């Protein structure tokens, strides 16, 4: 292995999450331009949260896009938008978090499986 490689990354990493401020285990999160799911609550000593960036997870998704209500279909690109509740939807102005593995009605919120973008 090259001498300048500092670590072999798996699909999770402890990072200072950009949003939300105090993530809890299972929350969708954003770290810079990357979305994932918190595997544990934020560590108060380090300020870091262990985040899973690959794989799949069930998270709340809202059936909206940048123009308003829009149903989510299996395979749709999903994005993390800081100002929204829940933060995951089809709003392409956010940070890509993954792809829908289920459906959500137009304007509705449902917990579905999401393939994380990794």
N, C-alpha and C positions, 0 to 999 in steps of 0.2 A: 504494500500500500504506500502511496505517496506520503512523504514525511510531513507535508503541510495539511493533511486531512486531520481535523480536530475531533470529529465524531462520526459514527455511522448512525444515520437517522432511521428510526423505524417510522411508525405512523402516528406517534405521539411525541409531544415535547412540552416541557415546562417553560412558559413564556409569560411576560407581563401583558395580559389581554388588553386590547385597546377599547373594547366595548363588550359587555357592560362593565361598569366600575367594579362591582363585586360579584363575579360569576359564581354560580352554584353548580354542583354536579348535575349534568344532564342539560344545562343551558346551551343553546347555540351561542357562539361567541365570534368576535372578529379580532384578529391579531394583524395589524397593518392591513395588507391587501389579501389576507387569507382568512377563510372562514373554517370553523370546526365546531366541536362539541366538547364542553368541559367534562373531564373525567372525575374531577374532584372540586371541592370548593376552593376559592382563592386562599393561598397560604398567607396568613397575616404577617409572618416573619419575613418572607422573601418577596411578597407582592406578586408572586407568579401563580399561574394556574396550569395544571397539566391538561393539555388539549389533544384530542384525537382529530387528526386532519384527513384521515383516509378511512375507508370502510363505509358503513351505513349506520344510521341512527334514526329513531323515531323522534320527530320534533314538530312543534306547532308551525303550521304554514297558513298564510292568509291568501285567499283567492283574489289578488289584485295585481295590477301592473302599473306602469307610469301614467296610464290614461284613466285608471279607475278600476272598477270591478272586472275581474277576468278569471275564469275558471282555470285551475291547474290540472294538467293532464300528465299521465305517466310519461316520463322522459323530459318534461319541461325543465329549462334552466331555472335555478332558484338563486336568489341573491339575499344578502344580509344588509338591511338598511337600518342604521343606528336609531333614527327617530321614530320608527314604527313599532307597534305592538300587535302581534308578535313581530320580531324583526325580519322574518324570512317570508319572501313572496317572489313574484315574478318581476319586481321593479328592477330593471337593469341598471339603474343609477347606483345601486348598492354594490357590495363586494360579492363575487360569486362564491356560493357555499356548496353547490352541488346540483343534483338533478332529482326531480320528483320520481318516486317509485310507487305513486298512488295518485289519487285524484282529490281535488278540493273544489267545491262549488264556487261559482262566481260570488264574491263578497263574503264568503263563509270562511271560518277558521277551523282547521281540523289537524289532528296529529297524524302524520303519515311518515312512512319510511323515506329517508333521503339518502341518496348515494353521495357521500362527501367528495368534494372535488380533489382533495389531496394535493 
